[in-house]
Amino acid sequence: MIGVALAMGATAASAQTRSSVTGKIKRYTPSCSSAPDALITGRFAGLIGFGTPGTVSIEACFYSVPACEAWLRRASGEIGGRIFLAVCERRR
């Protein structure tokens, strides 16, 4: 497994909803179905805001680890709560 070290906390946007955050992240997230030969899978999950119920969980596929790591950094800045999964690993 190829690990990614990220700060496991995020700065927050105030009025976040699950659908607004998920939609924003998905706009720049490459889908695995559109990249069937990509070697790297990125997984990101976290809480939406502090005190706002809801989580976001997204998977994406990449052709390189640096591309996956850049995506994780960008996605981690979108949520205002705790990040509990941010990883790039070989696709199974």
KAHUGI-V789228 format. One record per residue. N is the residue number from 1. RES is the residue in one letter. PHI is phi as a letter, one per 40 degrees, with the letter a starting at -180 (* if undefined). Layout:
# KAHUGI-V789228
n=N res=RES phi=PHI
n=N res=RES phi=PHI
This chain:
# KAHUGI-V789228
n=1 res=M phi=*
n=2 res=I phi=c
n=3 res=G phi=c
n=4 res=V phi=b
n=5 res=A phi=c
n=6 res=L phi=b
n=7 res=A phi=c
n=8 res=M phi=c
n=9 res=G phi=a
n=10 res=A phi=a
n=11 res=T phi=c
n=12 res=A phi=b
n=13 res=A phi=c
n=14 res=S phi=c
n=15 res=A phi=c
n=16 res=Q phi=c
n=17 res=T phi=b
n=18 res=R phi=d
n=19 res=S phi=c
n=20 res=S phi=c
n=21 res=V phi=c
n=22 res=T phi=c
n=23 res=G phi=c
n=24 res=K phi=c
n=25 res=I phi=c
n=26 res=K phi=c
n=27 res=R phi=c
n=28 res=Y phi=b
n=29 res=T phi=b
n=30 res=P phi=c
n=31 res=S phi=c
n=32 res=C phi=c
n=33 res=S phi=c
n=34 res=S phi=c
n=35 res=A phi=b
n=36 res=P phi=c
n=37 res=D phi=b
n=38 res=A phi=c
n=39 res=L phi=c
n=40 res=I phi=b
n=41 res=T phi=b
n=42 res=G phi=b
n=43 res=R phi=b
n=44 res=F phi=b
n=45 res=A phi=a
n=46 res=G phi=a
n=47 res=L phi=c
n=48 res=I phi=c
n=49 res=G phi=g
n=50 res=F phi=c
n=51 res=G phi=g
n=52 res=T phi=c
n=53 res=P phi=c
n=54 res=G phi=h
n=55 res=T phi=b
n=56 res=V phi=b
n=57 res=S phi=a
n=58 res=I phi=b
n=59 res=E phi=b
n=60 res=A phi=a
n=61 res=C phi=b
n=62 res=F phi=b
n=63 res=Y phi=c
n=64 res=S phi=a
n=65 res=V phi=c
n=66 res=P phi=d
n=67 res=A phi=c
n=68 res=C phi=c
n=69 res=E phi=c
n=70 res=A phi=c
n=71 res=W phi=c
n=72 res=L phi=c
n=73 res=R phi=c
n=74 res=R phi=c
n=75 res=A phi=c
n=76 res=S phi=c
n=77 res=G phi=c
n=78 res=E phi=c
n=79 res=I phi=b
n=80 res=G phi=b
n=81 res=G phi=b
n=82 res=R phi=c
n=83 res=I phi=c
n=84 res=F phi=b
n=85 res=L phi=a
n=86 res=A phi=a
n=87 res=V phi=a
n=88 res=C phi=b
n=89 res=E phi=a
n=90 res=R phi=d
n=91 res=R phi=c
n=92 res=R phi=c
